[in-house]
């Protein structure tokens, strides 16, 4: 009987991997993050359409809902939303380049790190300015 893990030359062929073929590579995590940020953005847009529709039903109900958004926890969610939308947009450009640029697959890993770098450069000042008012309200202003 022949041995299915050996070539005719006698060299062994590695056995197929069991379970997931992913080993936690950066490309896999960017794919996961892209899907998660897309779903989160979708649910935000759904909630946004619903709360904006309240203005036609009852302006008072709309004002009540908007007032609930003016707290520090919601401000943190807004920062998360901006982070998710920005990553999703930048990674979407990277995915399009990988798909439609002839050399895109060769440079996909480098482009991922460029996306992360641009995301950080934009998010660091963004977080500062978005949380500036919340921090001053919670802990008092320095002036």
C-alpha positions as a Markdown table, in Angstrom:
| # | Residue | x | y | z |
|---|---|---|---|---|
| 1 | Unk | 0.0 | 0.0 | 0.0 |
| 2 | Unk | 1.3 | 3.5 | -0.8 |
| 3 | Unk | 2.0 | 6.1 | 1.7 |
| 4 | Unk | -0.1 | 9.3 | 0.8 |
| 5 | Unk | 2.3 | 11.6 | 2.7 |
| 6 | Unk | 5.4 | 10.8 | 0.6 |
| 7 | Unk | 6.5 | 11.8 | -2.9 |
| 8 | Unk | 8.1 | 9.4 | -5.3 |
| 9 | Unk | 11.4 | 11.0 | -4.4 |
| 10 | Unk | 11.0 | 9.9 | -0.8 |
| 11 | Unk | 10.4 | 13.5 | 0.6 |
| 12 | Unk | 7.6 | 13.8 | 3.0 |
| 13 | Unk | 4.6 | 16.0 | 2.3 |
| 14 | Unk | 3.3 | 18.0 | 5.3 |
| 15 | Unk | 0.0 | 16.7 | 6.6 |
| 16 | Unk | -3.0 | 19.0 | 6.0 |
| 17 | Unk | -3.8 | 21.3 | 8.9 |
| 18 | Unk | -6.8 | 20.6 | 11.1 |
| 19 | Unk | -9.2 | 23.3 | 12.0 |
| 20 | Unk | -8.9 | 26.9 | 10.8 |
| 21 | Unk | -6.3 | 27.7 | 8.2 |
| 22 | Unk | -5.9 | 31.1 | 9.7 |
| 23 | Unk | -3.1 | 31.6 | 12.2 |
| 24 | Unk | -3.9 | 35.1 | 13.4 |
| 25 | Unk | -2.1 | 36.9 | 10.6 |
| 26 | Unk | -2.6 | 40.7 | 10.3 |
| 27 | Unk | -4.5 | 40.2 | 7.1 |
| 28 | Unk | -7.1 | 38.0 | 8.8 |
| 29 | Unk | -7.5 | 40.5 | 11.6 |
| 30 | Unk | -8.0 | 43.4 | 9.2 |
| 31 | Unk | -10.7 | 41.3 | 7.5 |
| 32 | Unk | -12.4 | 40.7 | 10.8 |
| 33 | Unk | -12.1 | 44.3 | 11.8 |
| 34 | Unk | -13.5 | 45.4 | 8.4 |
| 35 | Unk | -16.6 | 43.2 | 8.9 |
| 36 | Unk | -17.2 | 44.3 | 12.5 |
| 37 | Unk | -16.8 | 48.0 | 11.7 |
| 38 | Unk | -19.2 | 47.6 | 8.7 |
| 39 | Unk | -21.8 | 46.0 | 10.9 |
| 40 | Unk | -21.4 | 48.6 | 13.7 |
| 41 | Unk | -21.7 | 51.4 | 11.1 |
| 42 | Unk | -24.8 | 49.9 | 9.7 |
| 43 | Unk | -26.5 | 49.6 | 13.1 |
| 44 | Unk | -25.6 | 53.2 | 13.9 |
| 45 | Unk | -27.1 | 54.4 | 10.6 |
| 46 | Unk | -30.3 | 52.4 | 11.4 |
| 47 | Unk | -30.6 | 54.0 | 14.9 |
| 48 | Unk | -29.8 | 57.4 | 13.4 |
| 49 | Unk | -32.6 | 57.1 | 10.8 |
| 50 | Unk | -35.0 | 56.1 | 13.6 |
| 51 | Unk | -34.2 | 58.8 | 16.0 |
| 52 | Unk | -34.2 | 61.4 | 13.2 |
| 53 | Unk | -37.6 | 60.2 | 12.1 |
| 54 | Unk | -39.0 | 61.1 | 15.5 |
| 55 | Unk | -38.9 | 64.8 | 14.6 |
| 56 | Unk | -41.8 | 64.2 | 12.3 |
| 57 | Unk | -43.8 | 62.2 | 14.8 |
| 58 | Unk | -43.2 | 64.2 | 17.9 |
| 59 | Unk | -40.7 | 67.1 | 18.2 |
| 60 | Unk | -40.8 | 66.7 | 22.0 |
| 61 | Unk | -39.9 | 63.0 | 21.8 |
| 62 | Unk | -37.0 | 63.9 | 19.4 |
| 63 | Unk | -35.7 | 66.6 | 21.9 |
| 64 | Unk | -35.9 | 64.0 | 24.7 |
| 65 | Unk | -33.9 | 61.5 | 22.7 |
| 66 | Unk | -31.3 | 64.1 | 21.7 |
| 67 | Unk | -30.9 | 65.1 | 25.4 |
| 68 | Unk | -30.0 | 61.5 | 26.3 |
| 69 | Unk | -27.1 | 61.7 | 23.9 |
| 70 | Unk | -25.5 | 64.5 | 25.7 |
| 71 | Unk | -23.6 | 62.5 | 28.3 |
| 72 | Unk | -20.0 | 61.3 | 28.6 |
| 73 | Unk | -20.8 | 57.6 | 27.8 |
| 74 | Unk | -22.4 | 58.5 | 24.5 |
| 75 | Unk | -19.4 | 60.7 | 23.7 |
| 76 | Unk | -17.2 | 57.7 | 24.1 |
| 77 | Unk | -19.5 | 55.8 | 21.7 |
| 78 | Unk | -19.1 | 58.6 | 19.3 |
| 79 | Unk | -15.3 | 58.3 | 19.4 |
| 80 | Unk | -15.7 | 54.6 | 18.8 |
| 81 | Unk | -18.0 | 55.3 | 15.9 |
| 82 | Unk | -15.6 | 57.7 | 14.3 |
| 83 | Unk | -12.8 | 55.2 | 14.8 |
| 84 | Unk | -14.9 | 52.4 | 13.2 |
| 85 | Unk | -16.0 | 54.5 | 10.2 |
| 86 | Unk | -12.5 | 55.9 | 9.6 |
| 87 | Unk | -10.9 | 52.4 | 9.7 |
| 88 | Unk | -13.6 | 50.9 | 7.5 |
| 89 | Unk | -13.2 | 53.7 | 4.9 |
| 90 | Unk | -9.4 | 53.4 | 4.9 |
| 91 | Unk | -9.4 | 49.6 | 4.8 |
| 92 | Unk | -12.0 | 49.7 | 2.1 |
| 93 | Unk | -9.6 | 51.7 | -0.1 |
| 94 | Unk | -6.9 | 49.2 | 0.6 |
| 95 | Unk | -9.2 | 46.3 | -0.3 |
| 96 | Unk | -10.1 | 48.0 | -3.6 |
| 97 | Unk | -6.4 | 48.5 | -4.4 |
| 98 | Unk | -5.7 | 44.9 | -3.7 |
| 99 | Unk | -8.6 | 43.8 | -5.9 |
| 100 | Unk | -8.1 | 46.2 | -8.8 |
| 101 | Unk | -4.4 | 47.1 | -8.9 |
| 102 | Unk | -2.2 | 44.5 | -10.6 |
| 103 | Unk | 0.4 | 44.7 | -7.9 |
| 104 | Unk | -2.0 | 45.1 | -5.1 |
| 105 | Unk | -1.7 | 41.6 | -3.7 |
| 106 | Unk | 2.0 | 41.9 | -3.5 |
| 107 | Unk | 1.8 | 45.1 | -1.4 |
| 108 | Unk | -1.3 | 44.3 | 0.7 |
| 109 | Unk | 0.6 | 43.8 | 3.9 |
| 110 | Unk | 2.5 | 47.1 | 3.5 |
| 111 | Unk | -0.8 | 48.9 | 2.6 |
| 112 | Unk | -2.4 | 47.5 | 5.8 |
| 113 | Unk | 0.3 | 49.1 | 7.9 |
| 114 | Unk | 0.0 | 52.4 | 6.0 |
| 115 | Unk | -3.8 | 52.2 | 6.7 |
| 116 | Unk | -3.1 | 51.7 | 10.4 |
| 117 | Unk | -0.6 | 54.6 | 10.4 |
| 118 | Unk | -3.0 | 57.0 | 8.7 |
| 119 | Unk | -5.7 | 55.8 | 11.1 |
| 120 | Unk | -3.5 | 56.6 | 14.1 |
| 121 | Unk | -2.4 | 60.0 | 12.7 |
| 122 | Unk | -6.1 | 61.0 | 12.3 |
| 123 | Unk | -7.5 | 59.4 | 15.4 |
| 124 | Unk | -5.1 | 60.8 | 18.0 |
| 125 | Unk | -6.0 | 64.4 | 17.5 |
| 126 | Unk | -9.6 | 63.4 | 16.7 |
| 127 | Unk | -9.9 | 61.7 | 20.1 |
| 128 | Unk | -8.4 | 64.7 | 21.8 |
| 129 | Unk | -10.8 | 67.2 | 20.3 |
| 130 | Unk | -13.8 | 64.9 | 20.6 |
| 131 | Unk | -13.2 | 64.2 | 24.3 |
| 132 | Unk | -12.0 | 67.8 | 25.2 |
| 133 | Unk | -15.5 | 69.0 | 26.2 |
| 134 | Unk | -16.4 | 65.8 | 28.0 |
| 135 | Unk | -13.3 | 65.9 | 30.1 |
| 136 | Unk | -13.8 | 69.6 | 30.9 |
| 137 | Unk | -17.4 | 69.0 | 31.9 |
| 138 | Unk | -16.5 | 66.0 | 34.1 |
| 139 | Unk | -13.4 | 67.3 | 35.7 |
| 140 | Unk | -13.8 | 71.0 | 35.4 |
| 141 | Unk | -11.9 | 73.3 | 33.1 |
| 142 | Unk | -8.3 | 74.5 | 33.9 |
| 143 | Unk | -9.2 | 78.2 | 33.5 |
